[in-house]
């Protein structure tokens, strides 16, 4: 039988149901005036229910909640956590979750001294829930920007081409110096290491074949994608994360503007457009570096580039450029997603930037492995 309301409050109605399942029902206004009289009773009931191994809070009847109400809900979570129980909140909307987020983030940055060691089952359950939530957010984000990209294709006039070109300039043209340096050194290193082995058989001329195929099919797109993740992916996450902290993203929503179409689409289009161009440029610079090395081994420029033109095919070039476009899509989308996931405070921007770079590099390597298997099976 449900327990009767413990305090007849005209603003906040409270009822505890021992269950099973044990449940606390809250309805009405959860503000500083209404939660105060019920605070101790709610926490006492939550502790009793958590001792039974499960607890849920029904918020479907709550029509208003401010910081005081969120503090009560967070206290209920903390009381249950001490028992190793996770609270399930039914009817939790975005407004209440927004008030809860600062409390949860503050608890997440607690000092290591005196930290409570929770059972491994609780840690495993929380990890699985966090991973599931992350996968859900990524799938939802993919759906959102896929829809926005489809609308951009159908209605090109709605795309912010000015912002797209500015992002492309920052991600592409301004990256040419670092791309030139890395690509040149990569070509030099490949040529030196290959020439040492090939010289034992008097086959130095075939270094051109090895360097050209390696750069065009694999190392050019991969190196460019990692540089793009470190420069542009981090920049996207930091820019959108700062806008999120400053409530600029919420302001766009308030004005009726879609943040995905307004902020994400120009960056994704720029990433997909710039990545193949940077890869093509990196391939050329890498071949020039290899040609300089081979000139020292007595291979003329003409002979080197004739050997390159005979070794590589159009398929080698197009497969590398296609991989680069996919890598650009991954880097831009991950950077934008991490930026939109940024929490409150300056530290959250740093965490989002770091997460964007790490996630992008992991996805690049995984995608590169998948491409290697697919190209092998399809004979590309």
N, C-alpha and C positions, 0 to 999 in steps of 0.2 A: 504494500500500500504506500502511496506517496506521502511523505511527511507534509504537514500543513506549512503554509507560509510562516516563516519565523518572525517576520516583522511586517505589519500592514503598512506598507509604504505606497502612497498614491502614485509616485513617480517610477519606482522600480519594484517589480514583482519577482519574488524569489521562491523557488520550490526545489526541494531535494528528494530524489527518488532513489532509494537504496538499490533497486533493481533485483536481480541482474537484468540488464547492465546498469551499474550505478550511474546516475545522471543528475546534473544540476541544471535547472532551467532558470534563465534570466530573461525578463521582458520589461519593456518600457525605456526609461532614460537612465543611463549609467553615467552620472556626473558626480562631481565632488560632494554634492549635497545628499545624494541618494545612496552612494556606496558606503559612506562612512559608518552609518548605523549597522550595516550588515557585514562589515568587513571581517570581524573576528568569527562570526557564525559561519560565513561562507568558507573561510579557510579551515575551520574545524571540521565542517562537513567534508570538504575536499580531502583532508588528511584521513578521515575515517573511510571514505570511499576508496582512496588510493591504497589503503592497507588491504583492500579486497583484491587488488591486482588490476583494476580497470577503472577508468573515469572518463566521462564525456560531459561537455558543457554545451547546452542548447542555447544559441544566441539568435535563433530565427525570429524571436519576438522583440529584439532590441531595436528601437527606432532611433536612438541617439547614443553615442559613446564618445567621451572625451578622454584626456590623458589619465584622469583619475580612474575611470572605468577600465582602461587598458592596464593600469597598474594593478588593479584587482585581479584581472585575468592572468597577468604575468605572475602574480603571487601564487595563484592557483597552480600554474605550471611549475613553479619552483617547489611548492609543497609536494606535488605529485612526483617531481623528479627526484626528490630526496627518498622516495619510496621505490624508485626505479620504474615509474609508470609514466607513460606519455599520454598527455591529455588530448582527446579528440574534440575539436570545436566544430559543432554543426552550425551552419548559418553564418560562418565568419565571412564578412564582406571586405572589400578593399579598404574602406575607411577605417574599420576597426583594426585590420591588419597593419595599416599604416601607423596607427597609434602604438601598436605593439612592437613594431620593428625596432625603435630606439632602445627599448628595454632589453630585447633579445640581443641586440648588437653589443650593448654595454656588458651584458653577462658573458658574451663570447670572448671579451677581452679581459677577463678576470686574471688576477695574478696567479702565477704558478704555485706560490706558497699557500698551503692549506687547501689545495684543490681536492675536490672529492673524487675518489676513484670509483667510478660507476661499474656495475657488472658488465662483463663482456657481451652478454646478450642484449643489454640496453644499448651499448655502443654500436653493436652490429645492426640492431634495428634502426637506430638513428641514421647510420651510414646508408643503409638500404633505402630509407625514406628520402634522404638527401639526394642520392643518385637518381631515384625515380622522379623526384621533383625537377632535377636538372634536365633529365631526358625530356620530360613533359614540356618544360620551358623552351628547350631547343626545337622540339617538333612544332610547337605553337609559333615560335619565331620564324621557322622555315616557311610555315603556311602563310604567315602575315606578309613576309617580304616576297614570297612567290606570287601572291595575289597582287601586291603593289607593282611588281615587275611586269606582270601580265597586263595590268592597267596602263603601265608606261608604254608597253608595246602597242596597245590598242589606241592610246591617246598620247602620242609623243609630245603634244603641246603642253601637257600638264607636268612634264618633267622639268625640274629646275636645272636647266642646262648650264646656266651661269655657275651655280655651285658645283655641278659635276666637273666642269672644266677647271675650276680652281682647285678642287680636290685632286684631279688628274695631274695638274701641274705640280702640286706639292708632293704627290706620291711618285710621279714619274720623272719629270724634268729635274727636280731638285735632288733626286736620288742618283743621277748620272755619275757624279764624282765617285761615290762609294762603290757603285756597281762597276765602274771602270777599273778601279783599283783592285777589287776582289777578283773580277773576271780575268784581268791581265795576269795577276799572280797565280790564279788557278791554271791558266794556260801554260805559264812558265813551269810550274811545279809538275804538271802532267807530262809535259814534253821532256823535262830533265829525267824524271823517274822512268819514263818509257824508253828514252834513248839509252840509258845505262844498260837496260836488259837487252834491247834490240841490237846494240853495238856488238854484243858477243857473237851474233850470227850475221853481222854485216847487213842488217835490215833496217837501218835508221830511217829510210824513206817511209816505212810503214808506221812510223810514229804519227804521221799526219792522219792516217786512217783511224788510229786509236783515239787520238785527241779529238778529231772532228766528230766521230760517232758518240763518244762519251759526252762531249759538250752539248751537242744538238739534242740527243735523246734523253739525257739524264741530268748531268751536272749543271747545265745552264738553267733549266727551269727550277731545279731544286735550290740552287744557290740564290737565284733571284727571289724565290718564294720566301726563303728564310730571311733575307734582307728586307723584303716587303713586310713580313710579320714584325720584325724588330722596329722598323720605322713607321710604316703606315698603320699597321694593326694596333700598335701601342698608341699612336696619335688619335685614331678613331675612338678607342676606348677612353682615352683621357678627355677628349673634347666632349663627347656625349656624356661621359660621367660627370664632368664639371657642370654641364647644363642640367643634369639630373639633380645634383646637389643644390644648385641654385634655383631649383623649381622652374627652370625654363621649359623643360619637357612637359610638366603639368600645365604651364601657361599655354603651350601649343594646344594641348587637349582641351583646355577651357575655351580657347578661341575657335574650336571646331576643326583644327588642323590635325591630320594624322601624323604622329611622330615618325612612323615607319616610312611613309611617302616623303615626308619633309626632310628627314635626316639620314635615313638608311639607304634609300634608293640611289641618291647621287653618289654615295660612297661605294656602293656595290658596283654600279655601272663604271665608275672610275677605276676600281680595282680590276674588273674583268677586262677593261680596255687597255690599261697600262701594263699589266703583267706580261702579255705576249710581246709588246714592244720592247720592254726592258730585257726580256729573254733574248730577243733577236739581237739587240745591241750587245748583250753580254757574250753571246756566241761569237760575234765578230771580233770583239776585243780579246777574247780568249784565244781565238785562232791567230790573231796578230802576235800575241805573246808567245805562243808556241812556235810561230814562224821565226821570230827573232832568235829563239833558242836553237832551232834547227839550222839557222844561218851559221851559228858557231860550229856546228858539226859538219859544215860543208854542203848543206842542202840549200840550193838557191830558192828565192821567193817563188819564182815561177813554177819550179818543180814541186814545191810544197803545196801550192794552191791547186795545181793540176791534179796532184794526188788526192787532195781533199774533194775536189769536184767529182772525181771518179769513184770515191769511196762512199759518199753519202747520196741519199736519194731524197726525193720530195717527201716521201713518207716519213723519213727520219726527222725532217724539219717540221712538218705539220703535226706529227705526234707530239713533239716537244712543245710546240706552241699551244696545242690543245691542252696539254697538262698544265702549262703556265696559266691559261685562262681559268681552269678549274681551281688551281692554287690561289689565284687572285680572288676568286669568289669566296673561297674558304676563309682567307685572311680578312677580307672586308666584312663578311657576315659575322665572324667570331668577334672581331673588334667592336662592331656595332652592338652585338648582343651583350657583351660584357659591359659596355658603356651604359646600356639601358638597365642592366641589373645592378648598377652601382647603388650602394646604400647611402647613409648619411655620414657626412664628415669628410675631411680631406684624406684621411687614411683609406677610406673606401675607394677613392679614385686610384690610389696607388695599388690597392689589391686588384681592382678591375684591370688596370694596365698590365700588371704581372700575369694575371690569369689569361688575358687576351693573347699575350705573346706565347705563353706555354701551351695553351690549348691550340693555337694556330699551328705551332711547330709540330705538335703531336698529330694533328689532323693531316698536315702536309705529308709527314712520313708514312702514315697509314694509307693515305690516298695514293702515294707513290708506289707503295708495295702492291696495292690492288691494280694499279695501271700496269705494273710489271707482269703480273700474272695474266691479266686480260690480253695484253699485247702478245705475250708468248703463246697463249692458246689460240688467238686469232691470226697468228703469223705476221704480226705487224712489226 
